[in-house]
Amino acid sequence: MSLPDLLLLALAGFAAGGMNALAGGGTFFSFPALLAAGLPPVTANATNAVALWPASLAGAWAARASLRPLGRYLIPLLLAGLAGGLLGGLLLLAGGDDVFRVLIPWLLLAATALFAASPWLGRWLAERRKNKTSEHPPHTPLSLGAHIGVSIYGGYFGAGMGILQLAAFSIEGHVLARANALKNLISAVIYSIATLTFVIAGRVSWYELAILLTGATLGGYAGGALGEKLPPALLRAFVILVGSGMTLYYFWSTYFSA
């Protein structure tokens, strides 16, 4: 790896860790950097997913107090996340680099739109759920099918998955705090099974991963320290700008460049 690529990954990891701590959207920095460093698209996505895995476990552990009372209610959701995450990871590997390369701009577009819409979506969901009781809604084939669909997306790409999960749980009837805890748990399941799938398939680039994780750890610490000093609206606007720029670039390079 050249020195410029090493610096690019370190800076991208720092930016991704910092933005995830401040406003979310770190994938818009880390995933394109892995592509720019020369990794094939599937390997870049697999490496990025493994980089996100420790944070997903931490989020699930932090939510354990809210999840413990649900008991056996969690089993169908865990199975849905496990099956969907595995299927998404296998679809990514089966489609290969050529298929994933064509889908990259569309996936980035979807993730950018979800991130941009998340404040309005959050307020709408909070209004929708404010009069609900604390009783958890029953599982239905439709709701479990929706969770499997979101999990497949998460195993395949993942950017914006948390927003989709939060919407699915809230629309299903969960109060917002519990929906967020469930989102953290199922995200951890999806990233865990996807990580295992990618590692077994040999599609993780460990050297780039180590650089990315080092930068993300430092960026997360810096982002946490700056969290109360920087305006969230400005940070969100910056992430949306980066996501939009990356989306336009990959649409151009995929469909219009010679």
VEXDREN-2710 file (C-alpha; in Angstrom, 1 decimal):
% VEXDREN-2710
k/r/px/py/pz
1/MET/0.0/0.0/0.0
2/SER/1.3/3.4/-0.9
3/LEU/1.7/6.2/1.6
4/PRO/-1.1/8.3/0.1
5/ASP/-3.5/5.3/0.3
6/LEU/-2.5/4.7/3.9
7/LEU/-3.1/8.4/4.8
8/LEU/-6.4/8.3/2.9
9/LEU/-7.7/5.3/4.9
10/ALA/-6.5/6.7/8.2
11/LEU/-8.2/10.1/7.6
12/ALA/-11.4/8.4/6.3
13/GLY/-11.5/6.2/9.4
14/PHE/-11.0/9.2/11.6
15/ALA/-13.8/11.1/9.8
16/ALA/-16.1/8.0/9.9
17/GLY/-15.6/7.5/13.6
18/GLY/-16.0/11.1/14.3
19/MET/-19.2/11.5/12.3
20/ASN/-20.7/8.3/13.7
21/ALA/-20.2/9.8/17.2
22/LEU/-21.6/13.1/16.2
23/ALA/-24.3/12.7/13.6
24/GLY/-24.0/9.3/11.9
25/GLY/-23.2/8.7/8.2
26/GLY/-19.6/7.4/8.7
27/THR/-20.0/4.9/5.9
28/PHE/-20.0/7.8/3.4
29/PHE/-16.3/8.3/4.3
30/SER/-15.0/4.8/4.9
31/PHE/-16.5/2.8/2.1
32/PRO/-15.5/5.2/-0.8
33/ALA/-12.0/5.4/0.8
34/LEU/-11.6/1.7/0.6
35/LEU/-12.6/1.7/-3.0
36/ALA/-10.2/4.6/-3.7
37/ALA/-7.4/2.6/-2.0
38/GLY/-7.9/-0.1/-4.7
39/LEU/-10.0/-2.7/-3.0
40/PRO/-12.6/-4.5/-5.2
41/PRO/-16.1/-3.4/-4.4
42/VAL/-17.2/-6.6/-2.6
43/THR/-14.0/-6.6/-0.5
44/ALA/-14.4/-2.9/0.3
45/ASN/-17.9/-3.5/1.5
46/ALA/-17.0/-6.6/3.5
47/THR/-14.1/-4.8/5.1
48/ASN/-16.3/-1.8/5.9
49/ALA/-18.9/-4.1/7.5
50/VAL/-16.3/-5.7/9.7
51/ALA/-15.1/-2.3/10.8
52/LEU/-18.6/-1.4/11.9
53/TRP/-19.1/-4.7/13.8
54/PRO/-17.5/-3.7/17.2
55/ALA/-19.7/-0.5/17.4
56/SER/-22.8/-2.6/16.8
57/LEU/-21.9/-4.9/19.6
58/ALA/-21.4/-2.0/21.9
59/GLY/-24.8/-0.5/21.0
60/ALA/-26.5/-3.8/21.7
61/TRP/-24.8/-4.1/25.1
62/ALA/-25.7/-0.6/26.0
63/ALA/-29.4/-1.4/25.3
64/ARG/-29.5/-4.6/27.4
65/ALA/-31.6/-3.2/30.2
66/SER/-34.4/-2.2/27.8
67/LEU/-34.2/-5.6/26.0
68/ARG/-34.0/-8.0/29.0
69/PRO/-37.8/-7.7/29.9
70/LEU/-38.8/-8.8/26.3
71/GLY/-37.5/-12.3/26.8
72/ARG/-38.8/-14.9/24.3
73/TYR/-40.4/-12.1/22.3
74/LEU/-36.9/-11.4/20.9
75/ILE/-36.5/-14.9/19.4
76/PRO/-38.4/-14.3/16.1
77/LEU/-36.6/-11.0/15.6
78/LEU/-33.2/-12.5/16.3
79/LEU/-34.0/-15.3/13.8
80/ALA/-35.2/-12.7/11.2
81/GLY/-32.0/-10.7/11.6
82/LEU/-29.8/-13.8/11.5
83/ALA/-31.5/-15.2/8.3
84/GLY/-31.7/-11.8/6.6
85/GLY/-28.1/-10.8/7.4
86/LEU/-26.8/-14.2/6.2
87/LEU/-28.8/-14.0/3.0
88/GLY/-27.7/-10.5/2.3
89/GLY/-24.0/-11.4/2.8
90/LEU/-24.3/-14.4/0.6
91/LEU/-26.1/-12.4/-2.1
92/LEU/-23.2/-9.9/-2.0
93/LEU/-20.7/-12.7/-2.4
94/ALA/-22.7/-14.5/-5.1
95/GLY/-23.3/-11.4/-7.2
96/GLY/-19.6/-10.5/-7.1
97/ASP/-17.8/-7.3/-7.9
98/ASP/-19.5/-6.6/-11.3
99/VAL/-23.0/-6.7/-9.9
100/PHE/-22.2/-4.8/-6.8
101/ARG/-20.3/-2.1/-8.8
102/VAL/-23.4/-1.3/-10.8
103/LEU/-25.5/-1.1/-7.6
104/ILE/-23.1/1.2/-5.7
105/PRO/-24.6/4.5/-6.9
106/TRP/-28.1/3.4/-6.2
107/LEU/-27.2/2.1/-2.7
108/LEU/-25.4/5.4/-1.9
109/LEU/-28.5/7.3/-3.2
110/ALA/-30.8/5.3/-1.0
111/ALA/-28.5/5.7/2.0
112/THR/-28.1/9.5/1.5
113/ALA/-31.9/10.0/1.1
114/LEU/-32.6/8.0/4.3
115/PHE/-30.0/10.0/6.2
116/ALA/-31.4/13.3/4.9
117/ALA/-34.9/12.3/5.8
118/SER/-34.2/10.9/9.2
119/PRO/-35.0/14.0/11.3
120/TRP/-38.5/14.3/9.7
121/LEU/-39.0/10.6/9.8
122/GLY/-38.0/10.5/13.5
123/ARG/-40.5/13.3/14.4
124/TRP/-43.3/11.6/12.4
125/LEU/-42.6/8.2/14.1
126/ALA/-42.5/9.9/17.5
127/GLU/-45.9/11.5/16.8
128/ARG/-47.3/8.3/15.6
129/ARG/-46.2/6.4/18.7
130/LYS/-46.8/8.9/21.5
131/ASN/-50.1/7.6/22.5
132/LYS/-49.1/3.9/22.4
133/THR/-48.8/1.8/25.6
134/SER/-45.6/0.0/26.6
135/GLU/-47.0/-3.4/25.6
136/HIS/-45.1/-4.8/22.7
137/PRO/-47.1/-5.6/19.6
138/PRO/-47.5/-9.2/18.4
139/HIS/-45.4/-10.5/15.5
140/THR/-47.1/-11.0/12.2
141/PRO/-45.9/-12.5/8.9
142/LEU/-45.9/-9.0/7.4
143/SER/-43.8/-7.5/10.2
144/LEU/-41.3/-10.3/10.3
145/GLY/-41.1/-10.2/6.5
146/ALA/-40.3/-6.5/6.7
147/HIS/-37.6/-7.2/9.3
148/ILE/-36.1/-9.9/7.1
149/GLY/-36.1/-7.5/4.1
150/VAL/-34.3/-4.8/6.1
151/SER/-31.8/-7.4/7.4
152/ILE/-31.0/-8.6/3.9
153/TYR/-30.2/-4.9/3.0
154/GLY/-28.0/-4.7/6.0
155/GLY/-26.1/-7.8/5.2
156/TYR/-25.7/-6.7/1.6
157/PHE/-24.7/-3.1/2.1
158/GLY/-25.8/-1.6/5.4
159/ALA/-25.6/2.2/5.1
160/GLY/-28.9/3.6/6.3
161/MET/-29.9/0.2/7.8
162/GLY/-30.5/1.6/11.3
163/ILE/-32.9/4.2/9.9
164/LEU/-34.9/1.5/8.1
165/GLN/-35.0/-0.7/11.3
166/LEU/-36.1/2.2/13.5
167/ALA/-38.9/2.9/11.0
168/ALA/-39.9/-0.7/10.9
169/PHE/-40.1/-1.2/14.6
170/SER/-41.9/2.1/15.2
171/ILE/-44.5/1.5/12.5
172/GLU/-45.0/-2.0/14.0
173/GLY/-46.1/-0.4/17.2
174/HIS/-43.1/-0.1/19.5
175/VAL/-42.4/3.0/21.5
176/LEU/-39.4/4.9/20.2
177/ALA/-37.0/4.1/23.1
178/ARG/-37.7/0.4/22.7
179/ALA/-37.5/0.6/18.9
180/ASN/-34.1/2.1/19.2
181/ALA/-33.0/-0.7/21.6
182/LEU/-34.3/-3.4/19.2
183/LYS/-32.5/-1.7/16.3
184/ASN/-29.2/-1.9/18.2
185/LEU/-29.7/-5.5/19.0
186/ILE/-30.7/-6.7/15.5
187/SER/-28.0/-4.5/13.9
188/ALA/-25.4/-6.4/16.1
189/VAL/-26.9/-9.7/14.9
190/ILE/-26.8/-8.7/11.2
191/TYR/-23.2/-7.4/11.4
192/SER/-22.1/-10.4/13.4
193/ILE/-23.4/-13.0/10.8
194/ALA/-22.3/-10.8/7.9
195/THR/-18.8/-10.5/9.4
196/LEU/-18.6/-14.2/9.9
197/THR/-19.7/-14.8/6.3
198/PHE/-17.2/-12.4/4.9
199/VAL/-14.3/-13.7/7.0
200/ILE/-15.0/-17.3/6.0
201/ALA/-15.2/-16.3/2.4
202/GLY/-11.9/-14.5/2.6
203/ARG/-13.2/-11.2/1.4
204/VAL/-11.9/-9.0/4.3
205/SER/-8.7/-7.1/3.7
206/TRP/-7.1/-7.1/7.1
207/TYR/-4.4/-4.5/6.6
208/GLU/-6.8/-1.9/5.4
209/LEU/-9.2/-2.9/8.2
210/ALA/-6.6/-2.3/10.8
211/ILE/-5.8/1.2/9.5
212/LEU/-9.5/2.0/9.2
213/LEU/-10.3/0.8/12.7
214/THR/-7.4/2.8/14.2
215/GLY/-8.5/6.0/12.6
216/ALA/-12.2/5.3/13.5
217/THR/-11.3/4.7/17.2
218/LEU/-9.4/8.0/17.3
219/GLY/-12.2/9.8/15.4
220/GLY/-14.8/8.4/17.7
221/TYR/-13.0/9.7/20.7
222/ALA/-12.6/13.1/19.1
223/GLY/-16.2/13.2/18.0
224/GLY/-17.4/12.3/21.5
225/ALA/-15.3/15.2/22.9
226/LEU/-16.6/17.7/20.4
227/GLY/-20.2/16.5/20.5
228/GLU/-21.5/19.3/22.7
229/LYS/-19.5/22.0/20.9
230/LEU/-20.5/21.7/17.3
231/PRO/-23.9/22.4/15.8
232/PRO/-25.6/19.1/14.8
233/ALA/-27.4/20.7/11.9
234/LEU/-24.0/21.7/10.3
235/LEU/-22.6/18.2/10.8
236/ARG/-25.7/16.6/9.2
237/ALA/-25.5/19.0/6.3
238/PHE/-21.8/18.1/5.8
239/VAL/-22.6/14.3/5.8
240/ILE/-25.5/14.9/3.3
241/LEU/-23.1/17.0/1.1
242/VAL/-20.5/14.2/1.1
243/GLY/-23.1/11.5/0.5
244/SER/-24.6/13.5/-2.4
245/GLY/-21.2/14.1/-3.9
246/MET/-20.2/10.4/-3.7
247/THR/-23.5/9.4/-5.2
248/LEU/-23.1/11.7/-8.1
249/TYR/-19.5/10.6/-8.6
250/TYR/-20.4/6.9/-8.7
251/PHE/-23.3/7.5/-11.0
252/TRP/-21.0/9.3/-13.4
253/SER/-18.2/6.8/-13.2
254/THR/-20.5/3.8/-13.4
255/TYR/-22.8/4.9/-16.2
256/PHE/-21.3/7.8/-18.1
257/SER/-17.5/7.7/-18.0
258/ALA/-15.7/6.2/-21.0
END
